[in-house]
Amino acid sequence: VSARYAMRYFATVSKSSSNAHVEDKVLASNPIT
């Protein structure tokens, strides 16, 4: 996953979801954290 794609993804998700939802998706897609 490129940084450019990640930034676009976060921008899109943050516009259409709450911060809690964004955190859930980040945790789900990044089990390392």
N, C-alpha and C positions, 0 to 999 in steps of 0.2 A: 504493500500500500504506500503510495507516494504521499509526501507531505501536502502536495497541492490537492490531491483527492481528499485527504483527511480534512483539510481546512474547509473545502467545499461541502463535505458531508456534515461537519459540525455546524456550519453556517445554515445549511438547509434544515437540519434537525432542530436547531435552536429556534428557528423561525416558526416551526410548525408544532413544537412540543414544549413542555415545561422543562425547567432545569433538571428536575428529578428524572424525567424520562430520558434526557440526554445522558445523565450519569448511569442509568440502568443500561443503556445501549453501549456505553463505553466499557462498562464492566463486563458485559456479555461478550463483547468483541475483543476484549483485552484481558484474558484471565490472569495475566502476569501481575496486574496491579493488585 
